[in-house]
Amino acid sequence: MKRDKLTPEFVTTMPDKLKEGILYISFKYHTAIHLCACGCGYKTITPFGRSPNSWTLINKPIWIDGQDANLITLTPSIGNFNFPCKSHYFLTENNIQWIGK
């Protein structure tokens, strides 16, 4: 199922089995992982902040209904061009903006 949103979950190490719609973030390993937002099931890995070829992760803490929450942005876009689905999207404040078809 094609997604329009990912929910951040902060972890030290990545779980063995990933859940659809969850963006797992490890600050210890400077990596975010999620299942491709198109629903194909391929694991999408986005290392952040350690090299010129990595993504930039912006974590914006917010307060919603009396609880802490986080809005996550990853830049640049996520292009899964090596996957059969060829998905391409931006992740901005947990929301997915699709590029192309």
N, C-alpha and C positions, 0 to 999 in steps of 0.2 A: 504494500500500500504506500503510495507516494505521500510523503510527509510535508507539512508546512511549518513544523516547529520541532526543536530538539530541547529536551530537558537536561540541564547540567547535573552531573553527579560527581562529586570530588572523591577521588580514591588515591591511595598510595600506589598500589599495583593494580593492573587491569584484571577484571574478572575473566575466568575461563570462558564463560558463555555471556555474550553481549545481548542486551535487550534492545528491541526496536525502539526508536524514539529517544534514546538516552545518549547524551554526550558525556563520556567518561573522561575526566580531566585529572592528570597526575602532575602536580607541580614538582614533585620530587624528580620525575623523569622527563619533565618538559614536553609532555605528549598528551594529545587529546585523540580519542578513538571513538568512532560510532559506526553503526551499520549504515551503509549508503542510504541516503534519504529517499531514494526512488523505490525502496522496498526489495531490491534484488538480493539483499543479504550479504553482500561483499563488505568486508571490514575496511573502513576508511581511516587511515592513520595520518594525523597532522601534527608533526613535531613543531613546537613553538619556541621562539626566543633564544635559540642557541647558535644559529648560523645564518648567513645571508639568505639561504634557501628555505628558511623555516617560515612558518606563519607567525603572525602577531596575534596573541590572545588578549582580549580586553575583558576584564571581569568587573562588572558594574553592580556592586551590592545595592539592594533595594529593600524596602520594608513593605510587605503586602499583608493585609489582614492580620497584623500583629505578629508576623513572622518574617525572619530574614529570608531573602531570595537573591538570586543572582541572574543578571542578564549577561550572556556571553556573546562576544563578537570575535570571529576569526577572519583575518585578512591576510592575503588576498582571497579570492574565491577558491572554492573546492572544486577541482576538475577531475573527475574519475574517468579520464580518457582511456585508461588501460583496462577498464571494466567493460563487459559487453553492453551495459546500459549507457555508457558515455555520459553519465549525469554531470551537470555543471550547475553550481549554485553558490550563493553567498549565504553565510550565517551571520545575521545581525540581530543582536539582542534576543537570541534564542529562536528567531524567526528565519525561515528559509525563503530566499527569493530565487526562483528558478531562472536560469539563463537558457535561452533557446527552447527547443522542444523537450 
